[in-house]
Amino acid sequence: MDDYLIVKLFWDRDESAIAEAKKQYDKYCMHIADNILQSPQDAEECVNDSLLDAWNSIPPQKPENLKTYLGKLVRRTAIDRLRINTAKKRITDGTLLSLEEISEIIGKSDVESSVEKAELTRLISKYLRSIDETKRNVFIRRYWYYDSIKSICERYGFTKNKVVLMLKRTREDLKEYLRKGGYYYD
């Protein structure tokens, strides 16, 4: 079933929408959640919670790209769960490091305002479209999917040093790009 029909099921308040969305995007959502949480049980709960969030937010939302919409819901839910797990000291160092690396650029409290969040999203998307495809893919694997450095190395056949250096340079370039765009302030 395609996204349009699944969204229509949500709009029609047909409970099969959740099952269809799960059938279509469970593997994708589990990948995102498990990379963030490093716990299959927590990841599965986050995916289920995110599907419930989709049920509660469609309508009024009418996503044009259901996959991306569900990905955002899963990321948000998993990061919230990660915060809870952090308080309980049940978090992996790799995911924490990934969050810390990107927060150095965008700041932790700066992202709270929805206006700033929209502008930040626009600037980051524009920046990512302007860079080499390999750099963009490595950056997205690390900071959207929260893939480990090891996983990225295996996927692209790069050494650990190459991936770490590529990410460092891309973050530095993004920081400069955001500064020029008026977002990042030293």
ZIBELFEN-V504844 format. One record per pair of residues at least 24 apart in sequence whose ideal C-beta (glycine too) atoms are under 6 Angstrom apart, sorted by sequence separation. I is the first residue (numbers start at 1). J is the second residue. If there is no record, write none. Layout:
i->I j->J
i->I j->J
//
This chain:
i->50 j->74
i->142 j->167
i->50 j->77
i->49 j->77
i->138 j->166
i->22 j->51
i->21 j->51
i->46 j->77
i->139 j->170
i->46 j->78
i->18 j->51
i->46 j->81
i->135 j->170
i->18 j->55
i->32 j->71
i->42 j->81
i->29 j->70
i->33 j->74
i->37 j->78
i->102 j->143
i->25 j->67
i->32 j->74
i->36 j->78
i->32 j->75
i->25 j->70
i->29 j->74
i->33 j->78
i->36 j->82
i->127 j->174
i->10 j->58
i->11 j->59
i->98 j->146
i->127 j->177
i->95 j->146
i->38 j->92
i->94 j->148
i->123 j->178
i->123 j->181
i->7 j->66
i->36 j->95
i->6 j->66
i->123 j->183
i->3 j->66
i->105 j->171
i->105 j->174
i->105 j->175
i->35 j->145
i->36 j->146
i->35 j->146
i->35 j->147
i->32 j->145
//
